[in-house]
Amino acid sequence: MPIAELKALLWWSALINYLFLFIWFGAITLAHDAIFRLHTRWFALSMPTFDALHYGGMALLKIGILLLNLTPLLVLCIVY
């Protein structure tokens, strides 16, 4: 794969992943109680556990985006 295409792929991948992260954050912020009720139908979760799981999941996603999309993109931009 040519370097230019790889850079474009990493840019688009980072953009789509950040869009997903913002939608997730918005859903949890705006519809917290409804999502909590939906999840407690399936799992026995307390409110603090539910919040911690979503906060941790968002943190993992953000770290994944940084490590798997933005770091290789930065390296390619510096080297080429």
MOPAC internal coordinates of N, CA, C and O (Angstrom, degrees):
PM7 1SCF
backbone

  N    0.0000 0     0.00 0     0.00 0    0    0    0
  C    1.4447 1     0.00 0     0.00 0    1    0    0
  C    1.5319 1   108.20 1     0.00 0    2    1    0
  O    1.2310 1   120.08 1   -50.54 1    3    2    1
  N    1.3226 1   117.46 1   129.46 1    3    2    1
  C    1.4630 1   119.75 1   178.22 1    5    3    2
  C    1.5337 1   111.53 1   -63.75 1    6    5    3
  O    1.2310 1   121.31 1   -26.50 1    7    6    5
  N    1.3141 1   115.10 1   153.50 1    7    6    5
  C    1.4717 1   121.31 1  -176.48 1    9    7    6
  C    1.5293 1   111.01 1   -60.95 1   10    9    7
  O    1.2310 1   119.82 1   140.01 1   11   10    9
  N    1.3200 1   117.95 1   -39.99 1   11   10    9
  C    1.4720 1   120.51 1  -178.94 1   13   11   10
  C    1.5298 1   111.01 1   -62.17 1   14   13   11
  O    1.2310 1   120.63 1   139.57 1   15   14   13
  N    1.3219 1   116.40 1   -40.43 1   15   14   13
  C    1.4661 1   119.63 1   178.86 1   17   15   14
  C    1.5238 1   111.24 1   -69.09 1   18   17   15
  O    1.2310 1   120.51 1   143.20 1   19   18   17
  N    1.3211 1   116.62 1   -36.80 1   19   18   17
  C    1.4571 1   120.59 1   178.09 1   21   19   18
  C    1.5295 1   110.75 1   -65.59 1   22   21   19
  O    1.2310 1   120.27 1   138.68 1   23   22   21
  N    1.3276 1   117.08 1   -41.32 1   23   22   21
  C    1.4674 1   120.58 1   176.42 1   25   23   22
  C    1.5241 1   110.66 1   -60.85 1   26   25   23
  O    1.2310 1   120.62 1   134.61 1   27   26   25
  N    1.3319 1   116.43 1   -45.39 1   27   26   25
  C    1.4660 1   120.26 1   179.75 1   29   27   26
  C    1.5271 1   110.82 1   -62.96 1   30   29   27
  O    1.2310 1   120.57 1   139.10 1   31   30   29
  N    1.3327 1   116.52 1   -40.90 1   31   30   29
  C    1.4560 1   120.81 1   178.43 1   33   31   30
  C    1.5292 1   110.92 1   -61.60 1   34   33   31
  O    1.2310 1   120.36 1   135.64 1   35   34   33
  N    1.3326 1   116.92 1   -44.36 1   35   34   33
  C    1.4652 1   120.07 1   179.85 1   37   35   34
  C    1.5244 1   111.71 1   -66.79 1   38   37   35
  O    1.2310 1   119.88 1   141.61 1   39   38   37
  N    1.3394 1   117.83 1   -38.39 1   39   38   37
  C    1.4686 1   120.66 1   176.58 1   41   39   38
  C    1.5205 1   110.58 1   -61.16 1   42   41   39
  O    1.2310 1   120.70 1   130.02 1   43   42   41
  N    1.3424 1   116.27 1   -49.98 1   43   42   41
  C    1.4548 1   119.54 1  -178.56 1   45   43   42
  C    1.5212 1   111.69 1   -64.88 1   46   45   43
  O    1.2310 1   120.35 1   141.14 1   47   46   45
  N    1.3150 1   116.93 1   -38.86 1   47   46   45
  C    1.4581 1   120.82 1   178.80 1   49   47   46
  C    1.5292 1   110.84 1   -63.16 1   50   49   47
  O    1.2310 1   120.43 1   135.60 1   51   50   49
  N    1.3231 1   116.78 1   -44.40 1   51   50   49
  C    1.4642 1   120.50 1   177.99 1   53   51   50
  C    1.5271 1   110.74 1   -63.28 1   54   53   51
  O    1.2310 1   120.48 1   137.31 1   55   54   53
  N    1.3180 1   116.68 1   -42.69 1   55   54   53
  C    1.4639 1   120.54 1  -179.89 1   57   55   54
  C    1.5236 1   111.39 1   -62.53 1   58   57   55
  O    1.2310 1   120.11 1   133.67 1   59   58   57
  N    1.3173 1   117.39 1   -46.33 1   59   58   57
  C    1.4579 1   120.91 1  -179.70 1   61   59   58
  C    1.5268 1   110.84 1   -65.33 1   62   61   59
  O    1.2310 1   120.22 1   139.11 1   63   62   61
  N    1.3228 1   117.18 1   -40.89 1   63   62   61
  C    1.4578 1   120.34 1   178.94 1   65   63   62
  C    1.5225 1   111.90 1   -65.90 1   66   65   63
  O    1.2310 1   119.88 1   138.55 1   67   66   65
  N    1.3414 1   117.83 1   -41.45 1   67   66   65
  C    1.4637 1   119.49 1   176.53 1   69   67   66
  C    1.5258 1   111.50 1   -66.55 1   70   69   67
  O    1.2310 1   120.21 1   144.32 1   71   70   69
  N    1.3210 1   117.20 1   -35.68 1   71   70   69
  C    1.4624 1   120.35 1   175.89 1   73   71   70
  C    1.5269 1   110.15 1   -61.53 1   74   73   71
  O    1.2310 1   120.37 1   135.50 1   75   74   73
  N    1.3226 1   116.89 1   -44.50 1   75   74   73
  C    1.4605 1   121.20 1   176.38 1   77   75   74
  C    1.5284 1   110.69 1   -60.36 1   78   77   75
  O    1.2310 1   119.95 1   137.90 1   79   78   77
  N    1.3336 1   117.70 1   -42.10 1   79   78   77
  C    1.4584 1   121.67 1   179.13 1   81   79   78
  C    1.5284 1   110.92 1   -62.80 1   82   81   79
  O    1.2310 1   119.76 1   136.65 1   83   82   81
  N    1.3262 1   118.06 1   -43.35 1   83   82   81
  C    1.4624 1   120.85 1   179.54 1   85   83   82
  C    1.5243 1   111.74 1   -67.15 1   86   85   83
  O    1.2310 1   120.22 1   142.90 1   87   86   85
  N    1.3291 1   117.18 1   -37.10 1   87   86   85
  C    1.4634 1   119.69 1   176.72 1   89   87   86
  C    1.5206 1   110.16 1   -65.39 1   90   89   87
  O    1.2310 1   120.28 1   137.63 1   91   90   89
  N    1.3168 1   117.06 1   -42.37 1   91   90   89
  C    1.4639 1   121.93 1   177.59 1   93   91   90
  C    1.5149 1   110.03 1   -60.53 1   94   93   91
  O    1.2310 1   120.26 1   132.28 1   95   94   93
  N    1.3307 1   117.11 1   -47.72 1   95   94   93
  C    1.4591 1   121.11 1   179.02 1   97   95   94
  C    1.5329 1   110.93 1   -61.01 1   98   97   95
  O    1.2310 1   120.80 1   136.11 1   99   98   97
  N    1.3246 1   116.07 1   -43.89 1   99   98   97
  C    1.4603 1   119.96 1   179.53 1  101   99   98
  C    1.5140 1   112.42 1   -63.70 1  102  101   99
  O    1.2310 1   120.51 1   139.31 1  103  102  101
  N    1.3248 1   116.64 1   -40.69 1  103  102  101
  C    1.4636 1   120.13 1   179.19 1  105  103  102
  C    1.5207 1   110.79 1   -64.52 1  106  105  103
  O    1.2310 1   120.11 1   136.33 1  107  106  105
  N    1.3195 1   117.40 1   -43.67 1  107  106  105
  C    1.4641 1   120.54 1   179.86 1  109  107  106
  C    1.5285 1   110.42 1   -68.38 1  110  109  107
  O    1.2310 1   120.18 1   143.63 1  111  110  109
  N    1.3148 1   117.26 1   -36.37 1  111  110  109
  C    1.4633 1   120.28 1  -179.25 1  113  111  110
  C    1.5295 1   111.83 1   -71.85 1  114  113  111
  O    1.2310 1   120.63 1   134.89 1  115  114  113
  N    1.3247 1   116.40 1   -45.11 1  115  114  113
  C    1.4612 1   120.06 1  -173.00 1  117  115  114
  C    1.5333 1   113.60 1   -86.85 1  118  117  115
  O    1.2310 1   120.19 1   150.06 1  119  118  117
  N    1.3271 1   117.24 1   -29.94 1  119  118  117
  C    1.4672 1   119.88 1  -175.99 1  121  119  118
  C    1.5245 1   110.84 1  -126.63 1  122  121  119
  O    1.2310 1   120.69 1  -138.17 1  123  122  121
  N    1.3032 1   116.28 1    41.83 1  123  122  121
  C    1.4675 1   121.86 1  -174.94 1  125  123  122
  C    1.5268 1   112.09 1   -56.95 1  126  125  123
  O    1.2310 1   120.53 1   129.43 1  127  126  125
  N    1.3120 1   116.60 1   -50.57 1  127  126  125
  C    1.4711 1   120.17 1  -175.30 1  129  127  126
  C    1.5231 1   111.96 1   -66.27 1  130  129  127
  O    1.2310 1   120.17 1   139.82 1  131  130  129
  N    1.3285 1   117.28 1   -40.18 1  131  130  129
  C    1.4626 1   119.88 1   179.55 1  133  131  130
  C    1.5283 1   111.37 1   -66.05 1  134  133  131
  O    1.2310 1   120.39 1   138.50 1  135  134  133
  N    1.3145 1   116.86 1   -41.50 1  135  134  133
  C    1.4669 1   120.17 1   178.46 1  137  135  134
  C    1.5258 1   110.10 1   -68.13 1  138  137  135
  O    1.2310 1   120.46 1   142.42 1  139  138  137
  N    1.3240 1   116.72 1   -37.58 1  139  138  137
  C    1.4667 1   119.88 1   177.40 1  141  139  138
  C    1.5297 1   110.71 1   -62.40 1  142  141  139
  O    1.2310 1   120.12 1   135.17 1  143  142  141
  N    1.3325 1   117.37 1   -44.83 1  143  142  141
  C    1.4692 1   120.37 1   178.31 1  145  143  142
  C    1.5222 1   111.35 1   -62.31 1  146  145  143
  O    1.2310 1   120.61 1   140.27 1  147  146  145
  N    1.3273 1   116.43 1   -39.73 1  147  146  145
  C    1.4638 1   120.34 1   178.67 1  149  147  146
  C    1.5244 1   110.76 1   -62.90 1  150  149  147
  O    1.2310 1   120.01 1   135.78 1  151  150  149
  N    1.3112 1   117.58 1   -44.22 1  151  150  149
  C    1.4656 1   120.67 1  -178.25 1  153  151  150
  C    1.5247 1   112.52 1   -72.14 1  154  153  151
  O    1.2310 1   120.14 1   147.89 1  155  154  153
  N    1.3211 1   117.35 1   -32.11 1  155  154  153
  C    1.4686 1   118.57 1  -179.89 1  157  155  154
  C    1.5284 1   111.99 1   -74.46 1  158  157  155
  O    1.2310 1   119.65 1   168.68 1  159  158  157
  N    1.3253 1   118.27 1   -11.32 1  159  158  157
  C    1.4651 1   120.00 1   171.37 1  161  159  158
  C    1.5223 1   110.27 1   -68.14 1  162  161  159
  O    1.2310 1   120.60 1   146.18 1  163  162  161
  N    1.3124 1   116.45 1   -33.82 1  163  162  161
  C    1.4578 1   121.38 1  -175.61 1  165  163  162
  C    1.5251 1   112.61 1   -96.59 1  166  165  163
  O    1.2310 1   120.41 1   145.24 1  167  166  165
  N    1.3299 1   116.83 1   -34.76 1  167  166  165
  C    1.4619 1   121.63 1  -173.56 1  169  167  166
  C    1.5190 1   109.86 1  -129.17 1  170  169  167
  O    1.2310 1   120.38 1   -32.70 1  171  170  169
  N    1.3169 1   116.88 1   147.30 1  171  170  169
  C    1.4651 1   121.58 1   176.19 1  173  171  170
  C    1.5300 1   108.01 1   -85.92 1  174  173  171
  O    1.2310 1   121.07 1   -88.58 1  175  174  173
  N    1.3237 1   115.56 1    91.42 1  175  174  173
  C    1.4601 1   121.31 1  -177.53 1  177  175  174
  C    1.5202 1   110.35 1  -119.07 1  178  177  175
  O    1.2310 1   121.03 1   -37.74 1  179  178  177
  N    1.3163 1   115.64 1   142.26 1  179  178  177
  C    1.4612 1   119.40 1   169.57 1  181  179  178
  C    1.5272 1   107.71 1   -89.25 1  182  181  179
  O    1.2310 1   120.93 1   -15.40 1  183  182  181
  N    1.3041 1   115.83 1   164.60 1  183  182  181
  C    1.4635 1   120.03 1  -179.35 1  185  183  182
  C    1.5323 1   111.89 1   -60.43 1  186  185  183
  O    1.2310 1   118.85 1   134.09 1  187  186  185
  N    1.3420 1   119.79 1   -45.91 1  187  186  185
  C    1.4726 1   118.67 1   178.32 1  189  187  186
  C    1.5341 1   113.11 1   -63.04 1  190  189  187
  O    1.2310 1   119.96 1   144.32 1  191  190  189
  N    1.3198 1   117.68 1   -35.68 1  191  190  189
  C    1.4627 1   120.49 1   177.82 1  193  191  190
  C    1.5211 1   110.92 1   -67.07 1  194  193  191
  O    1.2310 1   120.73 1   137.28 1  195  194  193
  N    1.3202 1   116.21 1   -42.72 1  195  194  193
  C    1.4607 1   121.60 1   177.44 1  197  195  194
  C    1.5221 1   110.45 1   -59.57 1  198  197  195
  O    1.2310 1   120.38 1   132.90 1  199  198  197
  N    1.3225 1   116.88 1   -47.10 1  199  198  197
  C    1.4613 1   120.48 1   179.43 1  201  199  198
  C    1.5218 1   111.60 1   -63.51 1  202  201  199
  O    1.2310 1   120.44 1   138.24 1  203  202  201
  N    1.3343 1   116.76 1   -41.76 1  203  202  201
  C    1.4619 1   120.32 1  -179.41 1  205  203  202
  C    1.5251 1   111.37 1   -65.56 1  206  205  203
  O    1.2310 1   120.21 1   140.89 1  207  206  205
  N    1.3248 1   117.20 1   -39.11 1  207  206  205
  C    1.4601 1   120.14 1   178.67 1  209  207  206
  C    1.5231 1   111.59 1   -63.76 1  210  209  207
  O    1.2310 1   120.48 1   135.88 1  211  210  209
  N    1.3169 1   116.69 1   -44.12 1  211  210  209
  C    1.4628 1   119.41 1  -179.99 1  213  211  210
  C    1.5242 1   111.16 1   -70.29 1  214  213  211
  O    1.2310 1   119.88 1   139.97 1  215  214  213
  N    1.3174 1   117.83 1   -40.03 1  215  214  213
  C    1.4573 1   120.56 1   177.77 1  217  215  214
  C    1.5271 1   109.98 1   -62.94 1  218  217  215
  O    1.2310 1   120.33 1   135.54 1  219  218  217
  N    1.3324 1   116.98 1   -44.46 1  219  218  217
  C    1.4603 1   120.74 1   178.56 1  221  219  218
  C    1.5213 1   112.22 1   -65.18 1  222  221  219
  O    1.2310 1   120.46 1   140.01 1  223  222  221
  N    1.3207 1   116.73 1   -39.99 1  223  222  221
  C    1.4607 1   120.42 1   177.58 1  225  223  222
  C    1.5120 1   112.50 1   -63.00 1  226  225  223
  O    1.2310 1   120.74 1   137.61 1  227  226  225
  N    1.3265 1   116.20 1   -42.39 1  227  226  225
  C    1.4587 1   119.59 1   177.49 1  229  227  226
  C    1.5262 1   111.17 1   -65.93 1  230  229  227
  O    1.2310 1   120.26 1   142.51 1  231  230  229
  N    1.3292 1   117.10 1   -37.49 1  231  230  229
  C    1.4664 1   120.50 1   177.70 1  233  231  230
  C    1.5284 1   110.55 1   -64.93 1  234  233  231
  O    1.2310 1   120.28 1   136.97 1  235  234  233
  N    1.3344 1   117.08 1   -43.03 1  235  234  233
  C    1.4632 1   120.20 1   177.82 1  237  235  234
  C    1.5229 1   111.93 1   -63.24 1  238  237  235
  O    1.2310 1   120.36 1   139.43 1  239  238  237
  N    1.3137 1   116.92 1   -40.57 1  239  238  237
  C    1.4587 1   120.42 1   177.95 1  241  239  238
  C    1.5226 1   110.52 1   -62.88 1  242  241  239
  O    1.2310 1   120.54 1   136.46 1  243  242  241
  N    1.3313 1   116.58 1   -43.54 1  243  242  241
  C    1.4589 1   119.98 1  -179.76 1  245  243  242
  C    1.5280 1   111.29 1   -64.05 1  246  245  243
  O    1.2310 1   120.18 1   138.51 1  247  246  245
  N    1.3284 1   117.26 1   -41.49 1  247  246  245
  C    1.4587 1   120.94 1   177.31 1  249  247  246
  C    1.5284 1   110.26 1   -64.74 1  250  249  247
  O    1.2310 1   120.65 1   139.04 1  251  250  249
  N    1.3277 1   116.37 1   -40.96 1  251  250  249
  C    1.4584 1   120.24 1   177.71 1  253  251  250
  C    1.5173 1   112.25 1   -61.76 1  254  253  251
  O    1.2310 1   120.08 1   138.28 1  255  254  253
  N    1.3109 1   117.45 1   -41.72 1  255  254  253
  C    1.4649 1   120.93 1   178.13 1  257  255  254
  C    1.5221 1   110.03 1   -63.26 1  258  257  255
  O    1.2310 1   120.70 1   135.99 1  259  258  257
  N    1.3205 1   116.27 1   -44.01 1  259  258  257
  C    1.4612 1   119.39 1   179.67 1  261  259  258
  C    1.5244 1   111.78 1   -63.11 1  262  261  259
  O    1.2310 1   120.39 1   135.34 1  263  262  261
  N    1.3273 1   116.86 1   -44.66 1  263  262  261
  C    1.4623 1   120.19 1  -176.11 1  265  263  262
  C    1.5236 1   113.66 1   -77.01 1  266  265  263
  O    1.2310 1   120.07 1   142.88 1  267  266  265
  N    1.3194 1   117.48 1   -37.12 1  267  266  265
  C    1.4557 1   120.37 1  -171.96 1  269  267  266
  C    1.5237 1   114.44 1   -99.21 1  270  269  267
  O    1.2310 1   119.44 1   162.84 1  271  270  269
  N    1.3232 1   118.68 1   -17.16 1  271  270  269
  C    1.4636 1   121.00 1  -179.91 1  273  271  270
  C    1.5233 1   112.30 1  -116.42 1  274  273  271
  O    1.2310 1   120.76 1   125.00 1  275  274  273
  N    1.3210 1   116.15 1   -55.00 1  275  274  273
  C    1.4523 1   118.68 1  -171.03 1  277  275  274
  C    1.5270 1   113.96 1   -78.48 1  278  277  275
  O    1.2310 1   119.89 1   145.00 1  279  278  277
  N    1.3261 1   117.81 1   -35.00 1  279  278  277
  C    1.4630 1   119.64 1   178.21 1  281  279  278
  C    1.5311 1   111.40 1   -65.99 1  282  281  279
  O    1.2310 1   118.72 1   130.56 1  283  282  281
  N    1.3429 1   120.05 1   -49.44 1  283  282  281
  C    1.4712 1   118.23 1   176.32 1  285  283  282
  C    1.5286 1   112.24 1   -61.49 1  286  285  283
  O    1.2310 1   120.19 1   144.06 1  287  286  285
  N    1.3200 1   117.25 1   -35.94 1  287  286  285
  C    1.4607 1   120.55 1   178.27 1  289  287  286
  C    1.5202 1   110.58 1   -64.38 1  290  289  287
  O    1.2310 1   119.84 1   136.35 1  291  290  289
  N    1.3066 1   117.92 1   -43.65 1  291  290  289
  C    1.4597 1   121.70 1   177.97 1  293  291  290
  C    1.5221 1   110.96 1   -61.85 1  294  293  291
  O    1.2310 1   120.45 1   136.95 1  295  294  293
  N    1.3169 1   116.74 1   -43.05 1  295  294  293
  C    1.4697 1   120.70 1   178.40 1  297  295  294
  C    1.5190 1   110.49 1   -62.23 1  298  297  295
  O    1.2310 1   120.07 1   135.29 1  299  298  297
  N    1.3274 1   117.48 1   -44.71 1  299  298  297
  C    1.4664 1   119.73 1   178.72 1  301  299  298
  C    1.5207 1   112.03 1   -63.88 1  302  301  299
  O    1.2310 1   120.41 1   142.52 1  303  302  301
  N    1.3251 1   116.83 1   -37.48 1  303  302  301
  C    1.4643 1   120.11 1   178.89 1  305  303  302
  C    1.5307 1   111.44 1   -68.36 1  306  305  303
  O    1.2310 1   120.34 1   145.20 1  307  306  305
  N    1.3176 1   116.96 1   -34.80 1  307  306  305
  C    1.4666 1   120.35 1   179.16 1  309  307  306
  C    1.5232 1   110.97 1   -74.27 1  310  309  307
  O    1.2310 1   120.34 1   137.07 1  311  310  309
  N    1.3344 1   116.95 1   -42.93 1  311  310  309
  C    1.4602 1   120.81 1  -174.64 1  313  311  310
  C    1.5245 1   111.74 1   -77.40 1  314  313  311
  O    1.2310 1   119.86 1   140.15 1  315  314  313
  N    1.3364 1   117.87 1   -39.85 1  315  314  313
  C    1.4676 1   121.06 1  -176.03 1  317  315  314
  C    1.5003 1   110.48 1  -112.86 1  318  317  315
  O    1.2310 1   120.10 1   180.00 1  319  318  317

